[in-house]
Amino acid sequence: SFINRLPKGQKVAFFSTHGSLRGGILPKQAFEHAVSLAMNAKVVGQFGCRGQVRTEVIESLMKKPEHAAWANEAQGASGHPDAHDLADGKAFAQEIINKIEI
């Protein structure tokens, strides 16, 4: 509902952490959905990086066939975000600052 209420022309950047592989289909779909909700806004960027998922969440989702593939992928996100992820996030933030200052 927050995204839907953005004023017309509002500049917005989306970012997230997730257990999925960076650049994978699941985060891509999530960003596409967010952008589709921001029809009035001007999306100036998007950034996603892996984030560690709690073990109990993974274990719960592994029991559901429709979520098992994602839960399996999320097991590899342990230790994220790491220094490389944070450096990429910092670069993204600077890129967005430069875009909105223009």
OpenMM code with the backbone's topology and positions (N, CA, C; nanometers):
from openmm import Vec3, app, unit

residues = "SER PHE ILE ASN ARG LEU PRO LYS GLY GLN LYS VAL ALA PHE PHE SER THR HIS GLY SER LEU ARG GLY GLY ILE LEU PRO LYS GLN ALA PHE GLU HIS ALA VAL SER LEU ALA MET ASN ALA LYS VAL VAL GLY GLN PHE GLY CYS ARG GLY GLN VAL ARG THR GLU VAL ILE GLU SER LEU MET LYS LYS PRO GLU HIS ALA ALA TRP ALA ASN GLU ALA GLN GLY ALA SER GLY HIS PRO ASP ALA HIS ASP LEU ALA ASP GLY LYS ALA PHE ALA GLN GLU ILE ILE ASN LYS ILE GLU ILE".split()
positions = [
    Vec3(0.0826, -0.1206, 0.0000),
    Vec3(0.0000, 0.0000, 0.0000),
    Vec3(0.0865, 0.1262, 0.0000),
    Vec3(0.2040, 0.1196, 0.0639),
    Vec3(0.2936, 0.2353, 0.0653),
    Vec3(0.3367, 0.2728, -0.0759),
    Vec3(0.3777, 0.1735, -0.1526),
    Vec3(0.4254, 0.1992, -0.2888),
    Vec3(0.3133, 0.2567, -0.3745),
    Vec3(0.1936, 0.2037, -0.3600),
    Vec3(0.0787, 0.2532, -0.4370),
    Vec3(0.0474, 0.3996, -0.4082),
    Vec3(0.0816, 0.4467, -0.2891),
    Vec3(0.0478, 0.5843, -0.2490),
    Vec3(0.1577, 0.6861, -0.2812),
    Vec3(0.2641, 0.6444, -0.3461),
    Vec3(0.3701, 0.7399, -0.3794),
    Vec3(0.3145, 0.8477, -0.4724),
    Vec3(0.3493, 0.9732, -0.4473),
    Vec3(0.2986, 1.0814, -0.5323),
    Vec3(0.3510, 1.0710, -0.6753),
    Vec3(0.2741, 1.1242, -0.7670),
    Vec3(0.3120, 1.1238, -0.9084),
    Vec3(0.4477, 1.1924, -0.9245),
    Vec3(0.5388, 1.1243, -0.9940),
    Vec3(0.6713, 1.1791, -1.0201),
    Vec3(0.7721, 1.1596, -0.9081),
    Vec3(0.7283, 1.1052, -0.7943),
    Vec3(0.8191, 1.0828, -0.6821),
    Vec3(0.9326, 0.9910, -0.7250),
    Vec3(1.0562, 1.0313, -0.7000),
    Vec3(1.1707, 0.9456, -0.7302),
    Vec3(1.1843, 0.8426, -0.6181),
    Vec3(1.2042, 0.7175, -0.6571),
    Vec3(1.2148, 0.6089, -0.5598),
    Vec3(1.3183, 0.5080, -0.6076),
    Vec3(1.3901, 0.4506, -0.5127),
    Vec3(1.4836, 0.3414, -0.5410),
    Vec3(1.4448, 0.2252, -0.4511),
    Vec3(1.4438, 0.1063, -0.5068),
    Vec3(1.4104, -0.0128, -0.4309),
    Vec3(1.5375, -0.0882, -0.3953),
    Vec3(1.5425, -0.1378, -0.2723),
    Vec3(1.6541, -0.2231, -0.2313),
    Vec3(1.6015, -0.3313, -0.1378),
    Vec3(1.6700, -0.4442, -0.1378),
    Vec3(1.6293, -0.5527, -0.0490),
    Vec3(1.7452, -0.6472, -0.0215),
    Vec3(1.7321, -0.7182, 0.0883),
    Vec3(1.8162, -0.8340, 0.1124),
    Vec3(1.7242, -0.9546, 0.1016),
    Vec3(1.7799, -1.0656, 0.0589),
    Vec3(1.7001, -1.1854, 0.0366),
    Vec3(1.7914, -1.3067, 0.0367),
    Vec3(1.7347, -1.4220, 0.0556),
    Vec3(1.8132, -1.5447, 0.0571),
    Vec3(1.8442, -1.5990, -0.0805),
    Vec3(1.7794, -1.5452, -0.1825),
    Vec3(1.7979, -1.5953, -0.3185),
    Vec3(1.9324, -1.5548, -0.3753),
    Vec3(1.9696, -1.6222, -0.4822),
    Vec3(2.0918, -1.5848, -0.5521),
    Vec3(2.0764, -1.4452, -0.6105),
    Vec3(2.1801, -1.3690, -0.6017),
    Vec3(2.1781, -1.2345, -0.6573),
    Vec3(2.1596, -1.2435, -0.8081),
    Vec3(2.0634, -1.1689, -0.8593),
    Vec3(2.0349, -1.1742, -1.0010),
    Vec3(1.9461, -1.2913, -1.0401),
    Vec3(1.9005, -1.3682, -0.9405),
    Vec3(1.8151, -1.4830, -0.9672),
    Vec3(1.6728, -1.4415, -1.0027),
    Vec3(1.5940, -1.5390, -1.0422),
    Vec3(1.4578, -1.5139, -1.0890),
    Vec3(1.3676, -1.4612, -0.9771),
    Vec3(1.3814, -1.5105, -0.8538),
    Vec3(1.2915, -1.4686, -0.7460),
    Vec3(1.3078, -1.3205, -0.7091),
    Vec3(1.4304, -1.2727, -0.6865),
    Vec3(1.4413, -1.1294, -0.6586),
    Vec3(1.4036, -1.0447, -0.7800),
    Vec3(1.4323, -1.0949, -0.8996),
    Vec3(1.3950, -1.0212, -1.0206),
    Vec3(1.2430, -1.0027, -1.0253),
    Vec3(1.1691, -1.1103, -0.9964),
    Vec3(1.0232, -1.1015, -0.9962),
    Vec3(0.9733, -1.0060, -0.8873),
    Vec3(1.0369, -1.0080, -0.7718),
    Vec3(0.9966, -0.9186, -0.6636),
    Vec3(1.0161, -0.7724, -0.7032),
    Vec3(1.1298, -0.7417, -0.7650),
    Vec3(1.1534, -0.6038, -0.8100),
    Vec3(1.0552, -0.5644, -0.9199),
    Vec3(1.0283, -0.6557, -1.0129),
    Vec3(0.9314, -0.6258, -1.1187),
    Vec3(0.7950, -0.5944, -1.0593),
    Vec3(0.7570, -0.6697, -0.9563),
    Vec3(0.6286, -0.6446, -0.8907),
    Vec3(0.6285, -0.5076, -0.8227),
    Vec3(0.7360, -0.4760, -0.7527),
    Vec3(0.7448, -0.3455, -0.6855),
    Vec3(0.7366, -0.2317, -0.7869),
    Vec3(0.8072, -0.2449, -0.8972),
    Vec3(0.8042, -0.1415, -1.0006),
    Vec3(0.6632, -0.1275, -1.0580),
    Vec3(0.5929, -0.2400, -1.0752),
    Vec3(0.4571, -0.2330, -1.1295),
    Vec3(0.3618, -0.1617, -1.0334),
    Vec3(0.3904, -0.1685, -0.9039),
    Vec3(0.3071, -0.0994, -0.8058),
    Vec3(0.3356, 0.0499, -0.8016),
    Vec3(0.4532, 0.0901, -0.8475),
    Vec3(0.4965, 0.2299, -0.8417),
    Vec3(0.4658, 0.3012, -0.9728),
    Vec3(0.3466, 0.2818, -1.0226),
    Vec3(0.3106, 0.3359, -1.1540),
    Vec3(0.3201, 0.4885, -1.1601),
    Vec3(0.2946, 0.5572, -1.0494),
    Vec3(0.3004, 0.7030, -1.0481),
    Vec3(0.4412, 0.7554, -1.0248),
    Vec3(0.5258, 0.6740, -0.9663),
    Vec3(0.6594, 0.7179, -0.9275),
    Vec3(0.7597, 0.6997, -1.0407),
    Vec3(0.8738, 0.7634, -1.0228),
    Vec3(0.9852, 0.7460, -1.1154),
    Vec3(1.0888, 0.6591, -1.0448),
    Vec3(1.1017, 0.5346, -1.0887),
    Vec3(1.1964, 0.4416, -1.0278),
    Vec3(1.3352, 0.4715, -1.0831),
    Vec3(1.4270, 0.5097, -0.9937),
    Vec3(1.5613, 0.5491, -1.0366),
    Vec3(1.6647, 0.4398, -1.0158),
    Vec3(1.6244, 0.3286, -0.9541),
    Vec3(1.7178, 0.2186, -0.9371),
    Vec3(1.6624, 0.1095, -0.8484),
    Vec3(1.7329, -0.0020, -0.8510),
    Vec3(1.6973, -0.1141, -0.7646),
    Vec3(1.8228, -0.1928, -0.7327),
    Vec3(1.8281, -0.2443, -0.6113),
    Vec3(1.9460, -0.3165, -0.5649),
    Vec3(1.9022, -0.4281, -0.4719),
    Vec3(1.9524, -0.5464, -0.4942),
    Vec3(1.9265, -0.6584, -0.4057),
    Vec3(2.0546, -0.7327, -0.3764),
    Vec3(2.0666, -0.7810, -0.2558),
    Vec3(2.1816, -0.8642, -0.2220),
    Vec3(2.1355, -0.9755, -0.1289),
    Vec3(2.2163, -1.0770, -0.1223),
    Vec3(2.1822, -1.1902, -0.0363),
    Vec3(2.1855, -1.1489, 0.1093),
    Vec3(2.0968, -1.2067, 0.1841),
    Vec3(2.0917, -1.1860, 0.3275),
    Vec3(2.0640, -1.3193, 0.3940),
    Vec3(2.1259, -1.3416, 0.5049),
    Vec3(2.1101, -1.4682, 0.5755),
    Vec3(1.9652, -1.4861, 0.6198),
    Vec3(1.9138, -1.6045, 0.6030),
    Vec3(1.7766, -1.6383, 0.6410),
    Vec3(1.7825, -1.7266, 0.7654),
    Vec3(1.6971, -1.6974, 0.8621),
    Vec3(1.6952, -1.7754, 0.9861),
    Vec3(1.6699, -1.9238, 0.9563),
    Vec3(1.7412, -2.0086, 1.0244),
    Vec3(1.7328, -2.1535, 1.0040),
    Vec3(1.5905, -2.2047, 1.0196),
    Vec3(1.5187, -2.1553, 1.1199),
    Vec3(1.3822, -2.2042, 1.1416),
    Vec3(1.2891, -2.1668, 1.0258),
    Vec3(1.3154, -2.0564, 0.9593),
    Vec3(1.2357, -2.0181, 0.8424),
    Vec3(1.2644, -2.1149, 0.7275),
    Vec3(1.3917, -2.1414, 0.7052),
    Vec3(1.4298, -2.2351, 0.5992),
    Vec3(1.3701, -2.3729, 0.6260),
    Vec3(1.3827, -2.4211, 0.7484),
    Vec3(1.3297, -2.5536, 0.7828),
    Vec3(1.1793, -2.5604, 0.7609),
    Vec3(1.1088, -2.4562, 0.7969),
    Vec3(0.9639, -2.4526, 0.7786),
    Vec3(0.9272, -2.4549, 0.6305),
    Vec3(0.9978, -2.3762, 0.5511),
    Vec3(0.9674, -2.3690, 0.4085),
    Vec3(1.0084, -2.4942, 0.3326),
    Vec3(1.1081, -2.5669, 0.3827),
    Vec3(1.1503, -2.6909, 0.3173),
    Vec3(1.0384, -2.7954, 0.3198),
    Vec3(0.9450, -2.7821, 0.4134),
    Vec3(0.8342, -2.8765, 0.4269),
    Vec3(0.7227, -2.8491, 0.3261),
    Vec3(0.7321, -2.7362, 0.2572),
    Vec3(0.6292, -2.6982, 0.1604),
    Vec3(0.6885, -2.7090, 0.0200),
    Vec3(0.6370, -2.8026, -0.0601),
    Vec3(0.6958, -2.8246, -0.1929),
    Vec3(0.7068, -2.6982, -0.2777),
    Vec3(0.6101, -2.6089, -0.2670),
    Vec3(0.6131, -2.4870, -0.3491),
    Vec3(0.7221, -2.3894, -0.3059),
    Vec3(0.7794, -2.4091, -0.1866),
    Vec3(0.8846, -2.3189, -0.1374),
    Vec3(1.0197, -2.3886, -0.1206),
    Vec3(1.0237, -2.5180, -0.1441),
    Vec3(1.1456, -2.5950, -0.1169),
    Vec3(1.2649, -2.5481, -0.1996),
    Vec3(1.2436, -2.5143, -0.3257),
    Vec3(1.3560, -2.4706, -0.4106),
    Vec3(1.4172, -2.3419, -0.3564),
    Vec3(1.3309, -2.2466, -0.3168),
    Vec3(1.3827, -2.1213, -0.2611),
    Vec3(1.4530, -2.1475, -0.1287),
    Vec3(1.3926, -2.2284, -0.0433),
    Vec3(1.4527, -2.2569, 0.0873),
    Vec3(1.5887, -2.3233, 0.0698),
    Vec3(1.5998, -2.4115, -0.0269),
    Vec3(1.7280, -2.4759, -0.0549),
    Vec3(1.8312, -2.3731, -0.0986),
    Vec3(1.7906, -2.2812, -0.1840),
    Vec3(1.8796, -2.1746, -0.2309),
    Vec3(1.9216, -2.0843, -0.1150),
    Vec3(1.8282, -2.0569, -0.0252),
    Vec3(1.8546, -1.9662, 0.0867),
    Vec3(1.9570, -2.0224, 0.1841),
    Vec3(1.9754, -2.1532, 0.1863),
    Vec3(2.0753, -2.2119, 0.2756),
    Vec3(2.2154, -2.1605, 0.2441),
    Vec3(2.2394, -2.1232, 0.1194),
    Vec3(2.3706, -2.0733, 0.0800),
    Vec3(2.3937, -1.9271, 0.1131),
    Vec3(2.2951, -1.8620, 0.1735),
    Vec3(2.3083, -1.7191, 0.2035),
    Vec3(2.3715, -1.6928, 0.3395),
    Vec3(2.4119, -1.7977, 0.4077),
    Vec3(2.4756, -1.7809, 0.5385),
    Vec3(2.5978, -1.6897, 0.5255),
    Vec3(2.6089, -1.5958, 0.6170),
    Vec3(2.7227, -1.5030, 0.6155),
    Vec3(2.6999, -1.3784, 0.5320),
    Vec3(2.5829, -1.3667, 0.4730),
    Vec3(2.5500, -1.2490, 0.3931),
    Vec3(2.4540, -1.1596, 0.4711),
    Vec3(2.4568, -1.0321, 0.4472),
    Vec3(2.5459, -0.9626, 0.3554),
    Vec3(2.6891, -0.9619, 0.4084),
    Vec3(2.7813, -0.9781, 0.3162),
    Vec3(2.9228, -0.9774, 0.3511),
    Vec3(2.9856, -0.8451, 0.3064),
    Vec3(3.1156, -0.8336, 0.3213),
    Vec3(3.1852, -0.7088, 0.2887),
    Vec3(3.1654, -0.6699, 0.1422),
    Vec3(3.1665, -0.7672, 0.0536),
    Vec3(3.1456, -0.7395, -0.0891),
    Vec3(3.0042, -0.6852, -0.1120),
    Vec3(2.9046, -0.7492, -0.0486),
    Vec3(2.7663, -0.7020, -0.0609),
    Vec3(2.7533, -0.5579, -0.0110),
    Vec3(2.8158, -0.5302, 0.1028),
    Vec3(2.8081, -0.3954, 0.1606),
    Vec3(2.8755, -0.2918, 0.0713),
    Vec3(2.9880, -0.3282, 0.0114),
    Vec3(3.0560, -0.2372, -0.0812),
    Vec3(2.9675, -0.2093, -0.2025),
    Vec3(2.9022, -0.3135, -0.2543),
    Vec3(2.8107, -0.2946, -0.3669),
    Vec3(2.6921, -0.2068, -0.3271),
    Vec3(2.6414, -0.2265, -0.2057),
    Vec3(2.5314, -0.1435, -0.1571),
    Vec3(2.5714, 0.0022, -0.1435),
    Vec3(2.6918, 0.0251, -0.0968),
    Vec3(2.7425, 0.1619, -0.0838),
    Vec3(2.7544, 0.2275, -0.2217),
    Vec3(2.8042, 0.1532, -0.3193),
    Vec3(2.8159, 0.2061, -0.4560),
    Vec3(2.6780, 0.2368, -0.5136),
    Vec3(2.5803, 0.1483, -0.4878),
    Vec3(2.4437, 0.1721, -0.5335),
    Vec3(2.3877, 0.2995, -0.4706),
    Vec3(2.4068, 0.3156, -0.3419),
    Vec3(2.3565, 0.4347, -0.2728),
    Vec3(2.4168, 0.5613, -0.3327),
    Vec3(2.5455, 0.5595, -0.3618),
    Vec3(2.6103, 0.6771, -0.4206),
    Vec3(2.5553, 0.7038, -0.5603),
    Vec3(2.5325, 0.5991, -0.6356),
    Vec3(2.4740, 0.6125, -0.7703),
    Vec3(2.3363, 0.6782, -0.7621),
    Vec3(2.2554, 0.6364, -0.6672),
    Vec3(2.1210, 0.6931, -0.6513),
    Vec3(2.1286, 0.8384, -0.6065),
    Vec3(2.2177, 0.8685, -0.5157),
    Vec3(2.2351, 1.0079, -0.4710),
    Vec3(2.2709, 1.0949, -0.5909),
    Vec3(2.3606, 1.0468, -0.6748),
    Vec3(2.4006, 1.1230, -0.7928),
    Vec3(2.2829, 1.1420, -0.8869),
    Vec3(2.1984, 1.0409, -0.9023),
    Vec3(2.0826, 1.0511, -0.9912),
    Vec3(1.9791, 1.1508, -0.9408),
    Vec3(1.9555, 1.1519, -0.8105),
    Vec3(1.8489, 1.2387, -0.7595),
    Vec3(1.8945, 1.3828, -0.7412),
    Vec3(2.0235, 1.4053, -0.7399),
    Vec3(2.0748, 1.5414, -0.7261),
    Vec3(2.0717, 1.6168, -0.8594),
    Vec3(2.0544, 1.5437, -0.9671),
    Vec3(2.0555, 1.6063, -1.0996),
    Vec3(1.9256, 1.6789, -1.1230),
] * unit.nanometer
topology = app.Topology()
chain = topology.addChain("A")
for resn in residues:
    res = topology.addResidue(resn, chain)
    for name in ("N", "CA", "C"):
        topology.addAtom(name, app.Element.getBySymbol(name[0]), res)
